[in-house]
Amino acid sequence: MLHIRNIEELKVEWVELLNQLNTMFDTDMDLQGVLFLIGVQELGHGPREFGKSEKQDLMHIATCKLLSQFGYYELEGSDDQGWPHWKLVQKLPRMTLGEQDYLLKQAVIDYFREQKLY
């Protein structure tokens, strides 16, 4: 269930989540890295090498999955290679980059909580 956070609460939880992921993966994660990770998880094919366009596709999958929590996207199904496809069901409102960042980080935290990973 989506939990609306104030900006200070979000900052604290985001840093905690990144610290946990950095420890798990021995890397320095940022939002793009987290989106890639979620995309790999949602694809369900396990870890492997991905090309540049596949990495972009994985981040798109993650973004659609995250924004589906707000009713913006809906899963249509998967193609013959198992890649999920999403459709836009509600146009996103105009947002500043900061507002987009806030929305995605909030959804990421909730995603990891739902997956029992945070």
N, C-alpha and C positions, 0 to 999 in steps of 0.2 A: 504494500500500500504506500502510495506516495506521501511523503512527509515534507511539508513546506517549512523551510528553515529561514531564519534571518541570516543576514550576510556574515555576521561574526560566527554563528554556529556552523555555517557552511564552511568557512575558512578553516576552522578547527578540525572538522570531520574530514575535509579534503586532505589536509596535511597528514592526519592519522592514517587515512587510507593509502596515500602515496607512500608513506613510511613503511606500511605493511607490505605493499607490493614491491617496493624497492628491496626489502629484505628477502622476500620470496624469490624474486627473479634476479637479484644481484645486479640491479641496473638503476638508472636514474629516470623514473617515469615522469611523464607529463600527460596532459589531456589526450594528445594524439596517440601516445603509447598505450594509454588505458583503452581508448576506442579500438585500437588494433587488437588488443587482448580480448576485449568483449566480442569483436567480430570473429576472431578465431574460435572462441567458445561457442558462439551462436552458429557458426558454420558446422561445427561438430566433427571435423575431419582430423582433429588432433594437430599437434605442432608439426610444421614442416617449413621448407623455404617457400616464400611467396614472391612473385614478381611485383614490380612497381604498381601495375594496374590492379593486380589482385589485392595488394595492400590498401589501395584506395577503395576498392570494392568492399573489403572487410570493414574499413572505417565507416563506409556508407551503411552497411548492414547494422553495425553497432548503433549508429545515429538513429536509424529507423526504429530499431528495437527500443532504444531509450525513449524516443519521442512517442512511441506507441503507448507509453504509460500515460501520456497526456491526451491521447485520442487523435494524434495527428497522422499516424500511419497504422496500417493494418497488414498483417502477413497474408500474402496471396497464395503462397505455396513455394515449392522448390522446383528448380529446373532438373533436367536429367542428370546433372552432375552433383546434385544435392545442395546447390547454392540457393539460399532463401531469397525470395523476391517480395518486396513490400509495395503497397500502393498508398499514395497520399489520399487521406479521407477528409482532412480538414486543413485548409491553408494556414500556415504559420503566420502569426501576427508580425508586424514590423518590430524588430528588436535591434538594439545596439549590440555591438560585439560583446560588451560586458554582460548584457542581459542574456545573450545566447550562451555565454560561458557559464553563468550562474545556473541556467536551466539545465544544461548538460551535466554539470558537476553534481547538481542535486539528483538528477536521474541516475547518474553513475553510482552514487553512494547507495541509493535505494536498490539498484540492480545487485550490487554486491551483498547487500543485506538479505535480499530475497534469495540469493544463491547460497546464503549461509557462509559467505567468504569474508565477511567483515562484521 
